[in-house]
Amino acid sequence: MDDKYYLAAFKSRNQAIYLYSLFQEEDRNIKLISTPCILKAGCSYSLKFYNKSYIELILKYVDDYKLEEPLFYLAERIQGRMKYRQIRF
């Protein structure tokens, strides 16, 4: 079970899929998941990752490819439930 990880939540599922494909080419440990309903209703996607330094890498790609900046979250299991805290810069 994942007790702690990070999410990059995109408004555009196309942008999330595009970035995911770039990371797959680099063999990075990033997963494409549906954004948890507690964060956003609808059919948006997020990138799930465990290495906090990937935030900087995602921001670099967003800038390089002129994409919309995602919202970043820290997900932690607390007393058996997942809690999401937005990471602000």
Backbone as CSV, one residue per row, in Angstrom:
resi,resn,N_x,N_y,N_z,CA_x,CA_y,CA_z,C_x,C_y,C_z
1,MET,0.834,-1.189,0.000,0.000,0.000,0.000,0.875,1.247,0.000
2,ASP,0.462,2.246,-0.738,1.202,3.497,-0.799,0.824,4.367,0.390
3,ASP,1.811,4.669,1.231,1.536,5.508,2.394,1.886,6.969,2.165
4,LYS,2.743,7.234,1.148,3.131,8.612,0.869,3.577,8.704,-0.591
5,TYR,2.996,9.670,-1.300,3.392,9.914,-2.682,2.957,11.317,-3.070
6,TYR,3.323,11.713,-4.273,3.001,13.043,-4.781,2.112,12.914,-6.005
7,LEU,1.297,13.941,-6.229,0.434,14.003,-7.404,0.626,15.338,-8.107
8,ALA,0.622,15.287,-9.432,0.527,16.487,-10.260,-0.817,16.376,-10.960
9,ALA,-1.784,17.190,-10.552,-3.157,17.119,-11.073,-3.325,18.137,-12.197
10,PHE,-3.655,17.632,-13.377,-3.806,18.469,-14.560,-5.275,18.738,-14.845
11,LYS,-5.561,19.936,-15.347,-6.924,20.256,-15.776,-7.222,19.551,-17.095
12,SER,-6.198,19.429,-17.931,-6.357,18.814,-19.240,-5.818,17.385,-19.213
13,ARG,-6.679,16.428,-19.503,-6.205,15.044,-19.511,-5.224,14.811,-20.651
14,ASN,-5.363,15.559,-21.753,-4.425,15.424,-22.867,-3.009,15.821,-22.464
15,GLN,-2.896,16.879,-21.667,-1.572,17.309,-21.217,-0.974,16.282,-20.261
16,ALA,-1.784,15.712,-19.396,-1.295,14.684,-18.467,-0.798,13.471,-19.247
17,ILE,-1.560,13.054,-20.246,-1.163,11.901,-21.059,0.115,12.207,-21.836
18,TYR,0.214,13.409,-22.370,1.405,13.801,-23.121,2.654,13.763,-22.236
19,LEU,2.571,14.381,-21.065,3.736,14.368,-20.165,4.071,12.951,-19.718
20,TYR,3.057,12.165,-19.451,3.283,10.772,-19.064,4.061,10.038,-20.155
21,SER,3.700,10.255,-21.399,4.405,9.584,-22.500,5.869,10.017,-22.567
22,LEU,6.141,11.290,-22.286,7.533,11.755,-22.267,8.326,11.072,-21.156
23,PHE,7.703,10.937,-19.996,8.394,10.289,-18.876,8.588,8.795,-19.128
24,GLN,7.657,8.177,-19.826,7.803,6.754,-20.153,9.009,6.535,-21.057
25,GLU,9.240,7.457,-21.993,10.399,7.359,-22.875,11.704,7.420,-22.080
26,GLU,11.676,8.141,-20.954,12.858,8.281,-20.102,12.920,7.203,-19.026
27,ASP,11.944,6.320,-19.011,11.879,5.223,-18.041,11.846,5.735,-16.597
28,ARG,11.057,6.773,-16.372,10.891,7.334,-15.020,9.788,6.582,-14.283
29,ASN,9.882,6.562,-12.965,8.885,5.878,-12.141,7.716,6.828,-11.856
30,ILE,6.913,7.058,-12.880,5.738,7.926,-12.786,4.563,7.162,-13.362
31,LYS,3.416,7.246,-12.676,2.214,6.556,-13.136,1.157,7.570,-13.524
32,LEU,0.316,7.194,-14.468,-0.823,7.996,-14.873,-2.051,7.415,-14.181
33,ILE,-2.735,8.252,-13.388,-3.920,7.776,-12.658,-5.059,8.770,-12.831
34,SER,-6.260,8.329,-12.564,-7.397,9.248,-12.503,-7.228,10.118,-11.268
35,THR,-7.497,11.393,-11.416,-7.392,12.300,-10.274,-8.435,11.897,-9.238
36,PRO,-8.030,11.739,-7.966,-8.997,11.375,-6.927,-10.165,12.369,-6.879
37,CYS,-11.359,11.844,-6.716,-12.574,12.671,-6.727,-12.550,13.769,-5.669
38,ILE,-11.871,13.522,-4.578,-11.810,14.527,-3.514,-11.065,15.779,-3.983
39,LEU,-10.205,15.628,-4.999,-9.440,16.759,-5.517,-10.130,17.435,-6.693
40,LYS,-10.777,16.630,-7.540,-11.427,17.187,-8.718,-12.424,16.188,-9.275
41,ALA,-13.625,16.643,-9.491,-14.640,15.789,-10.110,-14.427,15.780,-11.617
42,GLY,-14.857,14.744,-12.251,-14.724,14.662,-13.701,-13.692,13.626,-14.095
43,CYS,-13.262,13.714,-15.330,-12.347,12.690,-15.829,-10.967,13.256,-16.110
44,SER,-10.386,13.918,-15.142,-9.031,14.424,-15.317,-8.032,13.376,-14.837
45,TYR,-6.802,13.556,-15.247,-5.729,12.632,-14.880,-4.656,13.353,-14.093
46,SER,-3.940,12.567,-13.313,-2.809,13.058,-12.544,-1.610,12.158,-12.782
47,LEU,-0.436,12.734,-12.547,0.781,11.945,-12.531,1.099,11.639,-11.069
48,LYS,1.340,10.383,-10.785,1.648,9.924,-9.428,3.124,9.554,-9.389
49,PHE,3.839,10.066,-8.376,5.267,9.793,-8.275,5.702,9.837,-6.818
50,TYR,6.871,9.259,-6.552,7.355,9.126,-5.173,8.545,10.027,-4.878
51,ASN,9.194,10.491,-5.902,10.396,11.303,-5.748,10.007,12.784,-5.849
52,LYS,10.165,13.514,-4.752,9.754,14.920,-4.712,10.481,15.771,-5.759
53,SER,11.684,15.372,-6.121,12.443,16.156,-7.102,11.783,16.135,-8.484
54,TYR,10.858,15.211,-8.716,10.143,15.174,-9.989,9.256,16.405,-10.173
55,ILE,8.921,17.088,-9.085,8.118,18.311,-9.202,8.857,19.313,-10.083
56,GLU,10.144,19.502,-9.815,10.944,20.442,-10.606,11.028,19.997,-12.060
57,LEU,11.152,18.709,-12.286,11.221,18.166,-13.643,9.901,18.389,-14.387
58,ILE,8.791,18.150,-13.715,7.480,18.382,-14.328,7.315,19.861,-14.675
59,LEU,7.710,20.736,-13.759,7.603,22.173,-14.021,8.477,22.585,-15.208
60,LYS,9.637,21.980,-15.336,10.511,22.278,-16.474,9.844,21.856,-17.777
61,TYR,9.268,20.659,-17.801,8.584,20.187,-19.005,7.371,21.064,-19.325
62,VAL,6.638,21.451,-18.310,5.470,22.318,-18.514,5.909,23.621,-19.166
63,ASP,7.007,24.169,-18.690,7.531,25.411,-19.255,8.052,25.188,-20.679
64,ASP,8.831,24.131,-20.874,9.420,23.847,-22.193,8.361,23.634,-23.266
65,TYR,7.281,22.950,-22.906,6.250,22.601,-23.876,5.022,23.517,-23.808
66,LYS,5.139,24.606,-23.044,4.066,25.608,-22.944,2.729,24.989,-22.540
67,LEU,2.776,24.174,-21.474,1.574,23.528,-20.964,1.069,24.287,-19.741
68,GLU,-0.151,23.989,-19.338,-0.717,24.617,-18.152,-0.140,23.951,-16.904
69,GLU,0.264,24.769,-15.951,0.882,24.235,-14.734,-0.142,23.446,-13.910
70,PRO,0.220,22.229,-13.497,-0.700,21.433,-12.680,-0.675,21.884,-11.224
71,LEU,-1.609,21.385,-10.454,-1.577,21.551,-9.006,-0.854,20.338,-8.430
72,PHE,0.001,20.570,-7.459,0.763,19.495,-6.844,0.224,19.202,-5.450
73,TYR,0.200,17.914,-5.125,-0.300,17.471,-3.825,0.634,16.441,-3.215
74,LEU,0.704,16.461,-1.890,1.327,15.395,-1.129,0.197,14.526,-0.604
75,ALA,0.254,13.250,-0.901,-0.764,12.300,-0.427,-0.147,11.454,0.672
76,GLU,-0.788,11.407,1.827,-0.286,10.615,2.957,-1.434,9.825,3.577
77,ARG,-1.128,8.606,3.954,-2.101,7.787,4.671,-1.988,8.129,6.153
78,ILE,-3.067,8.661,6.702,-3.114,9.038,8.116,-4.313,8.342,8.739
79,GLN,-4.050,7.517,9.738,-5.097,6.743,10.420,-5.958,5.977,9.419
80,GLY,-5.290,5.369,8.457,-5.966,4.513,7.500,-6.655,5.207,6.333
81,ARG,-6.616,6.527,6.276,-7.274,7.265,5.187,-6.261,8.140,4.461
82,MET,-6.457,8.269,3.156,-5.570,9.132,2.381,-5.970,10.591,2.581
83,LYS,-4.985,11.402,2.895,-5.165,12.840,3.053,-4.309,13.527,1.997
84,TYR,-4.844,14.569,1.393,-4.140,15.297,0.331,-3.897,16.731,0.780
85,ARG,-2.656,17.140,0.655,-2.294,18.509,1.027,-1.637,19.167,-0.176
86,GLN,-2.180,20.304,-0.608,-1.622,20.991,-1.770,-0.254,21.549,-1.431
87,ILE,0.662,21.398,-2.352,2.016,21.947,-2.210,2.031,23.275,-2.964
88,ARG,2.316,24.335,-2.254,2.343,25.663,-2.867,3.785,26.144,-2.981
89,PHE,4.015,26.929,-4.020,5.375,27.449,-4.271,5.428,28.919,-4.033
